[in-house]
Amino acid sequence: MPPLRIAVLVKGYPRLSETFIAQELLGLEARGLDLAIWSLRQPHDGAVHPMHRQIRAPVAYLPEYLHQAPLRVLRGALAALRRPGLWSLLRLVRCDLARDLSPNRGRRLGQALVLARELPADTDHIHVHYLHTPASVARYAAVLTGRSWSASAHAKDIWTTPDWELAEKLDDPRLAFAVTCTAAGAARLREVSEHPGRVSLVYHGLDLSRFPAAPESRPPRDGSDPADPLRIVTVGRAVAKKGFDDLLDALAALPPDLHWRLAHVGGGEALSALRAKAAALGLSQRVIFLGAKPQPEVVALLREADLFVLPSKRAPSGDRDGLPNVIMEAASQGLAVVATDFAGIPEFLRDGIEGRLVPPGDWGALSNAVNLLARDPAERARLGQAALGRLRAEFGAEAGFDTVARLLAEAARPEPAPR
């Protein structure tokens, strides 16, 4: 039997902030699936992870803006006229436009027309990452071509997509399954769907084979030596839900006798504002913003660090994290973590057992937690080893790869109904 041919639709590719997608693509390829990547956007990061170079799947880019590729869109529209699914698609789009008459909705339709025309005929199934815009494109293309589709939901798409849109996608008869990476996300999706059994909880986990063994020990820095300050690292896009503004306030409130340095890794639209805030708080000599970095450079920083901090919180838009992979990456290096008791984080880290958790948005509590751990190298070592043990025992990536590969196989080649 030939390998399953799966079209994987993503928002942008490759993206440094989406190691979980690259990791899964490699895991699925290792299980014999023949993948082709379709991206709604061109890459913007200017660098890639080593994982991206190992992925064999070809990459095709849909027109990010329809006016940039009018002939592709026109050919897609003309090809749609010969599709038996055209009228079903038009009814669906009419209903969507009645509730969301926006240029973005029109762009989704145009991209779907191109995807439907350019998908190879032997494509068995469409799988999409994110339930907002990318899932609309996948759904429209599936309806038009008569294919099944499935979705991986993550964070922003779960918490900022309107209930009606989530429900209609999850209840679409062509949707084979949906997976998501936190119990909180799974609960929300099941709540809005009439078919909650379609939603599965599949943690991303971490493929530990891609990471070096944790350092056997770390220097016992306690912040008392100005010549050898405590090394704090944080990683993530500079966006509201990451809580980096709270982190700067927390660091500014640390006692003056504690000597520390912070390295931030990540791009994002709020980076300039964070730099300005650090300067206004008098932290410019202690805080360095490194920008987005490939994973090996991030891991090297984690290995040299004394403490990892990620104060995630709910953004004003409603956006929030899932279970940030970088917390598990810090744990893979035996690094103690201070984070917030929010989103999927406490599903991995338990306060006082594998890390220190504080209320989201409470920079005072965050400052206190950082101060206490900064002065206690032995406690940092204990928490780091406990998090590493939990990662190895319960959050490896292999089980998730197996589950998604099985679900895709069942969706692409369903068993015939018994007579």
C-alpha positions in Angstrom: 0.0 0.0 0.0 1.5 3.4 -0.9 2.2 5.9 1.9 -0.5 8.3 3.1 -0.2 11.6 1.3 -1.2 14.4 3.7 -1.3 18.1 2.9 -0.3 20.0 6.0 -1.6 23.6 6.0 0.2 26.1 8.3 0.0 29.8 8.9 3.6 30.5 8.0 6.6 28.3 7.4 9.2 28.0 8.7 8.7 29.9 11.9 11.2 30.0 14.8 8.5 30.3 17.3 6.7 27.1 16.2 9.2 24.3 17.1 6.2 22.1 18.1 5.0 22.0 14.4 8.5 21.2 13.0 9.0 18.6 15.7 5.6 16.9 14.7 6.4 17.0 11.0 9.6 15.1 11.6 7.8 12.6 13.8 5.1 12.0 11.2 7.6 11.6 8.5 9.5 9.0 10.6 6.2 7.1 10.8 6.0 6.8 7.0 3.6 9.6 6.1 4.2 11.5 2.9 3.7 15.1 3.8 3.5 18.3 1.7 3.5 21.7 3.5 1.2 24.5 2.3 1.8 27.9 3.9 -0.5 30.9 4.0 2.5 33.2 4.5 6.1 33.6 3.4 8.8 33.2 6.1 9.8 36.3 7.9 12.3 35.2 10.6 15.4 35.2 8.5 16.7 32.0 10.1 15.6 28.4 10.6 16.0 25.6 13.2 18.1 22.6 12.3 14.8 20.6 12.4 13.5 22.6 9.4 16.5 21.4 7.3 15.7 17.8 8.2 12.1 17.9 7.1 11.7 16.3 3.7 8.3 17.6 2.8 8.1 20.1 -0.1 6.8 23.5 0.7 4.3 25.6 -1.4 3.2 29.1 -0.6 -0.4 30.2 -1.2 -0.8 33.9 -2.2 -0.5 35.9 1.1 -2.5 38.7 -0.6 -4.7 37.9 -3.5 -3.8 40.9 -5.6 -0.2 39.7 -5.6 -1.2 36.5 -7.6 -4.4 37.4 -9.6 -3.8 34.7 -12.2 -3.4 31.9 -9.6 -6.7 33.0 -7.9 -8.5 33.3 -11.3 -7.3 29.8 -12.3 -8.5 28.5 -8.9 -11.9 30.2 -9.4 -12.3 28.8 -12.9 -11.3 25.3 -11.8 -13.9 25.5 -9.0 -16.7 25.9 -11.5 -16.2 22.3 -12.5 -16.2 21.0 -8.9 -19.3 19.2 -7.6 -18.6 20.8 -4.2 -18.9 24.4 -5.5 -22.5 25.0 -4.3 -21.8 23.6 -0.9 -18.8 25.9 -0.7 -20.8 29.0 -1.8 -23.5 28.3 0.8 -20.8 28.0 3.5 -19.0 31.1 2.5 -22.2 33.1 2.3 -23.1 32.1 5.9 -19.5 33.0 7.1 -19.6 36.4 5.3 -23.0 37.2 6.8 -21.3 37.1 10.3 -17.9 38.3 9.3 -17.9 40.6 6.3 -14.2 41.3 6.2 -11.3 41.4 3.7 -9.7 38.5 5.7 -12.7 36.3 5.0 -12.4 37.0 1.3 -8.7 36.2 1.4 -9.4 32.8 3.0 -11.8 32.0 0.1 -9.2 33.0 -2.5 -6.5 31.0 -0.9 -8.8 28.0 -0.6 -9.6 28.2 -4.4 -5.8 28.1 -5.1 -5.2 25.3 -2.7 -8.0 23.2 -4.2 -6.7 23.6 -7.7 -3.1 23.0 -6.9 -3.4 20.1 -4.5 -2.1 16.9 -6.2 -4.9 14.5 -7.1 -3.4 11.8 -5.0 -3.6 13.8 -1.8 -5.5 11.7 0.7 -6.3 14.2 3.4 -5.8 17.8 4.6 -4.5 18.5 8.1 -4.3 22.1 9.4 -2.5 23.8 12.3 -4.7 26.4 14.0 -8.5 26.7 14.1 -8.8 30.3 13.0 -7.8 31.5 9.5 -5.8 28.4 8.4 -8.7 26.1 9.3 -11.1 28.2 7.2 -8.9 27.8 4.2 -8.6 24.0 4.9 -12.3 23.6 5.4 -13.2 25.5 2.2 -10.7 23.5 0.2 -12.0 20.2 1.7 -15.6 21.0 0.9 -14.7 22.0 -2.7 -12.6 19.0 -3.4 -14.6 16.4 -1.4 -11.7 15.6 0.9 -11.7 15.0 4.7 -9.7 17.4 6.9 -8.5 17.6 10.5 -7.1 20.2 12.8 -4.5 20.8 15.5 -5.6 23.7 17.8 -3.0 25.4 19.9 -3.7 28.6 21.9 -4.7 31.9 20.2 -7.0 30.1 17.8 -8.8 28.5 20.7 -9.3 31.6 22.8 -9.9 34.4 20.3 -12.0 32.6 17.6 -15.8 33.3 18.1 -17.8 30.4 19.6 -20.0 30.1 16.5 -16.9 29.6 14.2 -15.2 27.1 16.5 -18.5 25.1 16.8 -19.2 25.1 13.1 -15.7 23.9 12.2 -15.6 21.2 14.9 -19.1 20.0 13.8 -18.3 20.1 10.1 -19.2 16.6 8.8 -15.9 16.5 6.8 -13.8 17.1 10.0 -12.3 13.8 11.0 -10.8 14.9 14.3 -9.2 17.8 16.2 -6.3 17.6 18.6 -5.1 20.2 21.1 -2.2 20.5 23.4 -3.7 21.4 26.8 -6.5 20.1 29.0 -7.9 23.6 29.3 -7.9 24.0 25.5 -9.6 20.6 25.0 -12.3 21.5 27.6 -13.1 24.7 25.7 -13.4 23.0 22.4 -15.5 20.2 23.7 -17.8 22.7 25.4 -18.7 24.5 22.1 -19.0 21.4 20.0 -21.9 19.0 19.5 -19.3 16.3 18.9 -16.9 16.5 21.8 -15.6 13.0 21.1 -13.8 14.4 18.0 -11.5 16.4 20.2 -8.4 14.7 21.7 -5.8 16.0 24.1 -2.4 15.3 22.7 0.5 17.1 24.4 3.3 18.3 22.1 5.8 16.9 24.6 9.5 17.2 23.7 11.6 15.0 21.5 14.5 14.6 23.9 16.7 12.9 21.3 17.2 16.4 19.8 18.6 17.9 23.1 21.9 17.4 24.9 21.9 15.8 28.3 21.3 18.3 31.1 24.5 19.6 32.7 25.6 17.5 35.6 25.8 20.6 37.8 25.7 24.4 37.7 27.8 27.0 39.5 26.2 27.8 42.9 25.5 31.4 42.0 23.4 33.2 44.6 23.4 36.8 43.3 25.8 38.0 45.9 28.8 38.6 43.6 28.6 41.6 41.3 31.4 40.1 39.2 29.4 36.9 38.6 25.7 37.8 38.6 22.8 35.4 38.5 21.9 34.5 34.9 18.2 34.6 34.1 16.8 33.7 30.7 13.3 34.1 29.2 12.2 33.1 25.7 9.2 34.0 23.7 7.7 36.4 21.2 7.3 39.9 22.5 3.5 39.9 22.7 1.1 40.7 25.5 0.3 37.1 26.6 3.9 36.4 27.4 3.9 38.9 30.3 7.3 40.3 29.7 6.2 43.7 30.9 5.4 42.0 34.3 8.9 40.4 34.3 10.6 43.8 33.9 8.5 45.3 36.7 9.4 42.3 38.9 13.1 42.6 38.1 13.1 46.3 38.9 11.6 45.5 42.3 14.4 43.1 43.3 16.5 44.1 46.3 19.6 46.2 45.3 22.0 43.6 46.9 20.9 41.0 44.4 23.1 40.9 41.3 21.6 39.5 38.1 21.4 39.7 34.3 18.5 38.8 32.0 18.7 37.6 28.4 15.5 37.7 26.4 15.2 35.6 23.2 12.5 36.3 20.7 11.1 38.7 18.2 7.6 40.3 18.2 5.8 43.5 17.7 6.2 44.7 21.3 10.0 44.4 21.4 10.6 48.1 21.0 8.2 48.9 23.8 9.9 46.4 26.1 13.3 47.9 25.3 11.9 51.3 26.1 10.4 50.1 29.4 13.6 48.5 30.4 15.4 51.8 29.9 12.7 53.7 31.8 13.1 51.3 34.7 16.9 51.7 34.7 17.5 48.1 33.6 19.3 48.7 30.3 22.7 47.6 31.7 21.2 44.4 33.1 18.7 43.3 30.4 19.7 42.2 26.8 17.3 41.6 24.0 18.8 39.1 21.6 16.0 38.8 19.1 14.9 35.5 17.6 17.5 32.7 17.6 17.7 29.1 16.2 17.1 26.4 18.8 20.7 25.4 19.3 21.6 28.9 20.4 18.5 28.9 22.7 19.6 25.6 24.3 23.1 26.9 24.8 21.7 29.9 26.8 19.6 27.6 28.9 22.6 25.4 29.7 24.5 28.5 30.9 21.6 30.0 32.8 20.7 29.7 36.5 16.9 30.4 36.2 14.3 30.5 33.5 11.3 32.8 33.9 8.1 32.9 31.8 5.2 35.0 33.3 2.4 34.1 30.8 -1.0 35.8 31.3 -4.2 36.6 29.4 -3.8 39.3 26.8 -6.4 42.0 26.5 -7.5 40.4 23.2 -8.3 37.1 25.0 -5.2 35.4 23.6 -3.3 33.1 26.0 -0.6 30.5 25.9 -1.0 26.7 25.7 1.8 24.8 27.3 4.9 26.7 26.0 7.4 24.3 24.6 10.2 26.5 25.9 9.3 25.6 29.4 9.9 21.9 28.6 13.1 22.9 26.8 14.3 24.6 30.0 13.4 21.5 31.9 15.3 19.3 29.5 18.5 21.1 30.7 17.6 20.7 34.4 17.0 24.4 34.7 14.7 25.7 37.5 11.6 27.5 36.2 9.5 30.4 37.6 6.3 30.7 35.7 2.6 31.6 36.2 -0.2 29.3 37.4 -2.0 29.8 34.1 -3.1 28.2 30.8 -1.4 24.8 30.3 1.7 25.5 32.4 0.4 23.9 35.7 -0.4 20.7 33.7 3.4 20.2 33.5 4.9 22.2 36.4 3.4 21.8 39.9 4.2 24.6 42.3 6.9 23.6 44.8 7.4 20.3 43.1 8.8 21.0 39.6 8.9 24.7 39.6 7.6 27.9 41.2 4.2 29.2 40.0 2.8 32.6 40.8 -0.6 34.2 39.9 -0.6 35.7 36.3 -0.2 39.4 36.2 1.2 39.6 39.8 4.6 41.1 39.3 5.1 41.5 43.0 4.7 37.7 43.6 6.9 37.1 40.6 9.6 39.3 42.0 9.5 37.5 45.3 9.7 34.1 43.7 12.7 35.1 41.6 14.4 36.7 44.7 14.0 33.6 46.8 15.2 31.2 44.1 18.1 33.5 43.1 19.5 33.1 46.6 19.0 29.3 46.9 21.1 27.3 44.4 20.2 24.0 46.1 16.5 24.6 45.7 17.0 25.6 42.0 18.9 22.3 41.5 16.1 20.3 43.2 13.3 21.9 41.1 15.3 21.5 37.9 15.9 17.8 38.4 12.3 17.3 39.3 11.1 19.0 36.2 13.5 17.0 34.1 12.2 13.8 35.7 8.6 14.7 34.9 9.5 15.6 31.4 11.2 12.2 30.8 8.4 10.2 32.4 5.3 11.9 31.1 6.0 14.5 28.4 8.0 12.8 25.8 6.9 13.5 22.2 6.8 10.0 20.9 3.3 9.1 22.2 1.9 12.3 20.6 3.5 11.4 17.3 2.0 8.0 17.4 -1.5 9.3 18.2 -1.5 11.9 15.5 -0.2 9.4 12.9 -2.9 6.9 13.8 -5.7 9.5 13.6 -4.4 10.7 10.2 -4.3 7.2 8.9 -7.9 6.5 10.1 -9.0 9.8 8.6 -7.3 9.3 5.2 -8.2 5.7 4.8 -11.2 4.9 6.9 -12.3 1.4 7.5 -15.3 0.4 5.4 -18.5 0.3 7.4 -19.6 -3.3 8.2 -22.4 -4.7 6.1 
